[in-house]
Amino acid sequence: MTQDAALAAARRHAENPAGGKLSPALASGLPAVAVKMTISQFDQLQHIGADNDIAPDRSVWVVTVHGSMTTDALPGRPPVTDNVYTDVIDAATGTLVIEAIGVEAVK
């Protein structure tokens, strides 16, 4: 997966603050940064424990997007909307590994 493809994939997750997904044209203009690293480097960057399901040397694209994203509602809690999110995408397969709403992992 190229950096441009990772940026495009992450931007497609942005939502319109009024509801629903942004149009592809609007999503493509969102400010975003993509950095390629290993999942182990990402875990260290975010101060989280290793994921036993992913090899530590697995290459991922870490993409931070400045756009709206809403969490799913949890039991007894309303959904939360934030204006920044980070997607971690497997660099070899293009599979979304982690979606972190309210997290600006790379700048």
NUVO-64531 format. One record per atom (N, C-alpha, C): residue in three letters; x, y, z; residue number from 1; atom name. Coordinates in pm, 1 decimal, m for minus. Example, Ala and Ser with C-alpha at 12.3 -4.5 7.8 and 13.67 -1.06 7.14 Angstrom:
BEGIN
R resn       px       py       pz resi name
R  Ala   1319.0   m569.0    780.0    1    N
R  Ala   1230.0   m450.0    780.0    1   CA
R  Ala   1320.0   m330.0    780.0    1    C
R  Ser   1285.0   m225.0    708.0    2    N
R  Ser   1367.0   m106.0    714.0    2   CA
R  Ser   1290.0      3.0    787.0    2    C
***
This chain:
BEGIN
R resn       px       py       pz resi name
R  Met     85.0   m117.3      0.0    1    N
R  Met      0.0      0.0      0.0    1   CA
R  Met     89.9    124.0      0.0    1    C
R  Thr     58.2    217.6    m83.4    2    N
R  Thr    134.4    342.0    m89.8    2   CA
R  Thr     85.7    439.6     16.2    2    C
R  Gln    165.2    543.0     40.0    3    N
R  Gln    124.8    646.4    134.1    3   CA
R  Gln     m3.9    714.9     86.5    3    C
R  Asp    m13.1    744.3    m42.1    4    N
R  Asp   m133.8    808.6    m94.7    4   CA
R  Asp   m257.1    721.0    m75.2    4    C
R  Ala   m242.8    590.3    m94.4    5    N
R  Ala   m355.3    499.5    m74.7    5   CA
R  Ala   m396.0    494.8     72.7    5    C
R  Ala   m299.2    496.9    163.7    6    N
R  Ala   m329.2    497.0    307.0    6   CA
R  Ala   m401.4    625.8    346.6    6    C
R  Leu   m355.1    737.7    295.1    7    N
R  Leu   m421.4    865.1    323.1    7   CA
R  Leu   m565.6    864.0    273.1    7    C
R  Ala   m585.4    816.8    152.0    8    N
R  Ala   m720.0    812.3     95.0    8   CA
R  Ala   m811.0    719.5    175.5    8    C
R  Ala   m760.0    604.1    214.5    9    N
R  Ala   m840.7    507.8    291.5    9   CA
R  Ala   m883.5    568.2    424.9    9    C
R  Ala   m791.8    633.3    494.2   10    N
R  Ala   m825.0    692.4    624.3   10   CA
R  Ala   m922.3    808.7    609.7   10    C
R  Arg   m902.6    890.5    509.1   11    N
R  Arg   m993.0   1004.4    489.1   11   CA
R  Arg  m1135.7    959.3    459.7   11    C
R  Arg  m1151.4    844.0    396.8   12    N
R  Arg  m1286.4    795.3    365.6   12   CA
R  Arg  m1368.5    765.2    490.6   12    C
R  His  m1304.8    752.7    606.1   13    N
R  His  m1377.9    725.6    730.2   13   CA
R  His  m1437.5    850.4    792.7   13    C
R  Ala  m1400.0    967.3    743.0   14    N
R  Ala  m1449.3   1093.1    801.2   14   CA
R  Ala  m1600.6   1104.6    782.3   14    C
R  Glu  m1662.5   1169.7    879.5   15    N
R  Glu  m1807.3   1185.8    878.5   15   CA
R  Glu  m1844.3   1332.5    864.8   15    C
R  Asn  m1959.2   1355.1    808.6   16    N
R  Asn  m2017.2   1487.1    803.0   16   CA
R  Asn  m2072.3   1517.4    941.7   16    C
R  Pro  m2037.2   1631.0   1003.2   17    N
R  Pro  m2088.5   1660.0   1137.6   17   CA
R  Pro  m2240.8   1655.1   1146.0   17    C
R  Ala  m2308.5   1674.8   1034.4   18    N
R  Ala  m2454.9   1668.9   1034.1   18   CA
R  Ala  m2506.1   1525.5   1022.0   18    C
R  Gly  m2415.8   1431.3   1001.3   19    N
R  Gly  m2455.1   1291.0    990.5   19   CA
R  Gly  m2411.1   1230.2    858.6   19    C
R  Gly  m2373.5   1103.4    860.2   20    N
R  Gly  m2331.9   1032.0    739.6   20   CA
R  Gly  m2187.9   1060.4    703.0   20    C
R  Lys  m2141.2    991.7    601.2   21    N
R  Lys  m2002.7   1007.2    554.3   21   CA
R  Lys  m1989.5   1130.6    466.1   21    C
R  Leu  m1869.3   1186.6    465.0   22    N
R  Leu  m1839.5   1297.4    373.5   22   CA
R  Leu  m1835.8   1246.2    231.2   22    C
R  Ser  m1863.1   1334.2    138.2   23    N
R  Ser  m1846.5   1297.0     m1.9   23   CA
R  Ser  m1698.1   1273.2    m27.4   23    C
R  Pro  m1664.3   1188.7   m126.7   24    N
R  Pro  m1522.5   1165.9   m157.6   24   CA
R  Pro  m1446.6   1295.4   m187.0   24    C
R  Ala  m1511.6   1390.2   m252.4   25    N
R  Ala  m1444.0   1516.1   m285.3   25   CA
R  Ala  m1409.3   1594.8   m159.6   25    C
R  Leu  m1501.6   1602.8    m65.3   26    N
R  Leu  m1474.3   1675.0     58.9   26   CA
R  Leu  m1373.2   1599.6    145.2   26    C
R  Ala  m1386.3   1468.5    153.5   27    N
R  Ala  m1294.9   1388.1    234.5   27   CA
R  Ala  m1151.3   1400.3    184.3   27    C
R  Ser  m1133.5   1408.2     52.8   28    N
R  Ser   m998.0   1413.8     m3.1   28   CA
R  Ser   m924.8   1541.7     35.5   28    C
R  Gly   m996.6   1643.9     78.0   29    N
R  Gly   m933.9   1769.6    116.2   29   CA
R  Gly   m902.0   1782.2    264.4   29    C
R  Leu   m934.1   1680.7    343.7   30    N
R  Leu   m907.7   1688.2    487.8   30   CA
R  Leu   m757.4   1683.6    516.2   30    C
R  Pro   m709.2   1765.9    608.8   31    N
R  Pro   m568.1   1758.6    647.2   31   CA
R  Pro   m538.0   1622.0    708.8   31    C
R  Ala   m431.1   1560.6    663.8   32    N
R  Ala   m394.2   1428.3    714.3   32   CA
R  Ala   m244.1   1407.5    700.4   32    C
R  Val   m189.8   1324.5    790.4   33    N
R  Val    m48.0   1289.8    789.2   33   CA
R  Val    m38.0   1138.6    800.4   33    C
R  Ala     48.4   1078.3    717.9   34    N
R  Ala     69.5    933.2    722.3   34   CA
R  Ala    216.9    904.3    745.0   34    C
R  Val    245.5    816.0    840.7   35    N
R  Val    382.5    775.2    870.5   35   CA
R  Val    385.8    623.4    873.1   35    C
R  Lys    481.3    565.7    801.7   36    N
R  Lys    497.6    420.4    800.1   36   CA
R  Lys    591.3    380.5    913.2   36    C
R  Met    550.2    279.6    989.1   37    N
R  Met    629.7    229.1   1100.9   37   CA
R  Met    587.3     86.4   1129.2   37    C
R  Thr    651.7     23.3   1224.4   38    N
R  Thr    607.6   m110.3   1264.8   38   CA
R  Thr    498.4    m95.2   1369.1   38    C
R  Ile    419.5   m200.2   1386.2   39    N
R  Ile    314.4   m195.3   1488.7   39   CA
R  Ile    376.2   m180.1   1627.0   39    C
R  Ser    494.5   m236.0   1648.3   40    N
R  Ser    564.1   m221.2   1775.8   40   CA
R  Ser    600.5    m74.7   1801.2   40    C
R  Gln    645.4     m5.1   1697.9   41    N
R  Gln    677.7    137.2   1712.2   41   CA
R  Gln    551.7    217.5   1745.4   41    C
R  Phe    440.5    181.6   1681.0   42    N
R  Phe    314.9    250.2   1711.0   42   CA
R  Phe    274.1    226.4   1856.1   42    C
R  Asp    281.4    101.4   1900.4   43    N
R  Asp    246.0     68.9   2038.6   43   CA
R  Asp    330.7    149.3   2137.0   43    C
R  Gln    460.8    160.5   2108.8   44    N
R  Gln    549.5    237.9   2196.0   44   CA
R  Gln    514.6    386.3   2191.6   44    C
R  Leu    485.3    437.9   2072.7   45    N
R  Leu    448.5    578.1   2055.8   45   CA
R  Leu    324.4    612.9   2138.0   45    C
R  Gln    230.9    520.3   2142.8   46    N
R  Gln    104.1    543.8   2214.1   46   CA
R  Gln    106.0    492.1   2357.8   46    C
R  His    218.2    434.6   2398.8   47    N
R  His    232.5    381.5   2535.5   47   CA
R  His    126.8    275.9   2565.6   47    C
R  Ile    109.1    184.7   2469.5   48    N
R  Ile     15.6     75.1   2489.5   48   CA
R  Ile     91.6    m56.6   2477.9   48    C
R  Gly     35.2   m159.8   2534.3   49    N
R  Gly     99.5   m290.3   2530.2   49   CA
R  Gly     95.8   m350.8   2391.2   49    C
R  Ala    181.9   m445.2   2369.6   50    N
R  Ala    190.2   m513.6   2240.2   50   CA
R  Ala     61.9   m590.5   2212.8   50    C
R  Asp     28.4   m602.1   2086.4   51    N
R  Asp    m86.8   m680.9   2042.7   51   CA
R  Asp    m35.7   m819.3   2005.3   51    C
R  Asn    m77.4   m920.5   2076.7   52    N
R  Asn    m29.2  m1055.9   2052.6   52   CA
R  Asn    m74.2  m1114.0   1919.0   52    C
R  Asp   m173.8  m1051.4   1854.3   53    N
R  Asp   m224.4  m1101.7   1726.9   53   CA
R  Asp   m149.6  m1046.3   1606.3   53    C
R  Ile    m60.6   m949.4   1628.9   54    N
R  Ile     12.1   m886.0   1518.5   54   CA
R  Ile    161.7   m896.6   1546.7   54    C
R  Ala    236.0   m944.0   1448.7   55    N
R  Ala    381.6   m953.3   1464.4   55   CA
R  Ala    439.0   m814.4   1490.0   55    C
R  Pro    528.7   m799.2   1587.2   56    N
R  Pro    580.9   m666.8   1623.2   56   CA
R  Pro    651.8   m594.3   1509.4   56    C
R  Asp    704.7   m669.8   1411.6   57    N
R  Asp    774.9   m605.6   1300.7   57   CA
R  Asp    684.3   m580.4   1179.9   57    C
R  Arg    554.3   m599.6   1196.1   58    N
R  Arg    459.2   m578.4   1087.0   58   CA
R  Arg    454.1   m430.2   1051.4   58    C
R  Ser    469.0   m395.6    924.4   59    N
R  Ser    463.5   m256.4    879.8   59   CA
R  Ser    319.4   m208.9    870.9   59    C
R  Val    297.1    m88.9    924.2   60    N
R  Val    164.6    m26.7    919.4   60   CA
R  Val    179.4    118.6    878.2   60    C
R  Trp     72.3    171.2    824.5   61    N
R  Trp     61.4    315.1    803.0   61   CA
R  Trp    m19.9    370.2    918.3   61    C
R  Val     35.0    468.6    987.4   62    N
R  Val    m36.9    538.8   1093.1   62   CA
R  Val    m81.0    671.0   1032.0   62    C
R  Val   m212.6    689.0   1019.9   63    N
R  Val   m266.8    805.7    950.2   63   CA
R  Val   m356.5    884.5   1045.7   63    C
R  Thr   m317.0   1008.1   1074.0   64    N
R  Thr   m399.7   1097.0   1154.4   64   CA
R  Thr   m471.8   1191.9   1060.3   64    C
R  Val   m603.2   1200.5   1079.1   65    N
R  Val   m689.0   1283.9    995.0   65   CA
R  Val   m759.1   1386.8   1082.5   65    C
R  His   m759.7   1510.7   1037.4   66    N
R  His   m836.5   1614.8   1105.1   66   CA
R  His   m971.2   1624.2   1035.2   66    C
R  Gly  m1063.9   1547.1   1088.2   67    N
R  Gly  m1200.0   1538.7   1036.1   67   CA
R  Gly  m1287.8   1476.4   1143.2   67    C
R  Ser  m1416.9   1489.6   1129.1   68    N
R  Ser  m1510.1   1439.8   1230.9   68   CA
R  Ser  m1523.8   1288.8   1226.4   68    C
R  Met  m1533.6   1231.9   1346.8   69    N
R  Met  m1556.3   1087.6   1362.4   69   CA
R  Met  m1636.0   1070.6   1491.4   69    C
R  Thr  m1732.4    979.4   1488.6   70    N
R  Thr  m1817.8    955.5   1604.7   70   CA
R  Thr  m1800.4    812.9   1653.6   70    C
R  Thr  m1790.9    797.5   1785.7   71    N
R  Thr  m1780.7    664.5   1845.5   71   CA
R  Thr  m1916.0    596.0   1840.3   71    C
R  Asp  m1915.1    464.8   1853.0   72    N
R  Asp  m2039.3    391.4   1871.4   72   CA
R  Asp  m2088.2    419.1   2013.3   72    C
R  Ala  m2218.6    419.7   2030.5   73    N
R  Ala  m2273.8    439.2   2164.9   73   CA
R  Ala  m2249.4    313.7   2247.0   73    C
R  Leu  m2200.2    332.2   2367.9   74    N
R  Leu  m2181.1    222.3   2461.1   74   CA
R  Leu  m2303.0    214.6   2551.9   74    C
R  Pro  m2329.5     99.9   2610.5   75    N
R  Pro  m2445.5     89.6   2699.6   75   CA
R  Pro  m2443.1    198.9   2806.1   75    C
R  Gly  m2550.5    275.0   2812.2   76    N
R  Gly  m2562.8    380.7   2911.7   76   CA
R  Gly  m2486.2    507.7   2880.1   76    C
R  Arg  m2423.8    513.6   2761.6   77    N
R  Arg  m2347.0    633.2   2724.7   77   CA
R  Arg  m2381.2    674.8   2582.2   77    C
R  Pro  m2386.6    804.8   2559.9   78    N
R  Pro  m2414.0    851.7   2423.7   78   CA
R  Pro  m2288.2    843.4   2337.6   78    C
R  Pro  m2303.5    844.8   2205.2   79    N
R  Pro  m2185.2    849.5   2118.7   79   CA
R  Pro  m2110.8    981.9   2138.8   79    C
R  Val  m1982.2    979.6   2110.3   80    N
R  Val  m1898.4   1098.9   2123.5   80   CA
R  Val  m1839.4   1130.3   1986.7   80    C
R  Thr  m1839.7   1259.1   1950.9   81    N
R  Thr  m1779.6   1303.4   1824.8   81   CA
R  Thr  m1653.1   1381.8   1855.2   81    C
R  Asp  m1548.4   1356.3   1776.5   82    N
R  Asp  m1423.6   1430.3   1790.3   82   CA
R  Asp  m1380.7   1474.6   1650.4   82    C
R  Asn  m1292.7   1573.0   1645.1   83    N
R  Asn  m1249.8   1629.2   1517.0   83   CA
R  Asn  m1112.1   1582.2   1472.8   83    C
R  Val  m1062.7   1476.2   1534.6   84    N
R  Val   m937.7   1414.6   1491.2   84   CA
R  Val   m947.0   1265.4   1519.6   84    C
R  Tyr   m886.8   1188.1   1432.5   85    N
R  Tyr   m882.1   1043.1   1454.4   85   CA
R  Tyr   m759.3    987.3   1386.2   85    C
R  Thr   m719.1    869.3   1431.2   86    N
R  Thr   m604.0    801.1   1371.8   86   CA
R  Thr   m643.7    661.1   1331.5   86    C
R  Asp   m613.0    625.1   1208.1   87    N
R  Asp   m630.1    489.1   1157.7   87   CA
R  Asp   m491.8    425.1   1147.0   87    C
R  Val   m481.8    300.7   1189.9   88    N
R  Val   m360.2    221.9   1171.0   88   CA
R  Val   m395.3    115.0   1069.6   88    C
R  Ile   m326.5    117.8    956.5   89    N
R  Ile   m359.7     33.5    842.2   89   CA
R  Ile   m242.5    m57.7    809.4   89    C
R  Asp   m268.5   m186.9    796.6   90    N
R  Asp   m165.2   m282.7    758.8   90   CA
R  Asp   m110.0   m241.9    621.9   90    C
R  Ala     20.0   m219.4    614.9   91    N
R  Ala     81.8   m168.8    491.8   91   CA
R  Ala     80.6   m270.3    378.5   91    C
R  Ala     78.2   m398.2    410.8   92    N
R  Ala     81.3   m502.1    306.8   92   CA
R  Ala    m57.3   m532.4    251.7   92    C
R  Thr   m158.2   m532.6    338.8   93    N
R  Thr   m292.2   m575.8    296.1   93   CA
R  Thr   m393.9   m463.3    282.1   93    C
R  Gly   m366.4   m349.4    345.1   94    N
R  Gly   m462.0   m239.1    344.4   94   CA
R  Gly   m574.1   m257.0    445.7   94    C
R  Thr   m560.1   m354.3    534.1   95    N
R  Thr   m662.1   m381.1    635.5   95   CA
R  Thr   m651.9   m281.7    750.6   95    C
R  Leu   m765.5   m227.1    791.2   96    N
R  Leu   m769.1   m138.7    906.6   96   CA
R  Leu   m744.9   m221.3   1032.0   96    C
R  Val   m641.0   m186.0   1107.2   97    N
R  Val   m602.3   m260.9   1226.8   97   CA
R  Val   m657.2   m193.3   1352.5   97    C
R  Ile   m644.9    m61.2   1358.5   98    N
R  Ile   m689.4     16.1   1474.1   98   CA
R  Ile   m754.2    144.5   1423.9   98    C
R  Glu   m864.2    183.1   1488.9   99    N
R  Glu   m927.8    312.9   1464.0   99   CA
R  Glu   m940.1    381.5   1598.8   99    C
R  Ala   m874.9    496.2   1613.9  100    N
R  Ala   m871.1    564.9   1742.5  100   CA
R  Ala   m928.3    706.0   1728.2  100    C
R  Ile  m1048.9    723.7   1778.1  101    N
R  Ile  m1116.1    852.6   1769.7  101   CA
R  Ile  m1064.5    942.2   1882.1  101    C
R  Gly  m1031.0   1067.8   1846.9  102    N
R  Gly   m978.5   1162.3   1943.3  102   CA
R  Gly   m829.1   1148.1   1966.0  102    C
R  Val   m762.2   1071.2   1881.7  103    N
R  Val   m618.6   1048.3   1896.9  103   CA
R  Val   m544.4   1110.4   1778.8  103    C
R  Glu   m448.4   1195.3   1808.7  104    N
R  Glu   m360.9   1254.9   1706.6  104   CA
R  Glu   m224.6   1189.9   1723.6  104    C
R  Ala   m207.8   1070.6   1665.5  105    N
R  Ala    m86.5    991.3   1685.8  105   CA
R  Ala     33.9   1047.0   1612.1  105    C
R  Val     13.6   1102.8   1494.4  106    N
R  Val    124.4   1160.9   1418.2  106   CA
R  Val     86.6   1300.3   1373.2  106    C
R  Lys    186.8   1385.8   1367.3  107    N
R  Lys    162.4   1527.1   1330.9  107   CA
R  Lys    247.6   1564.9   1213.1  107    C
***
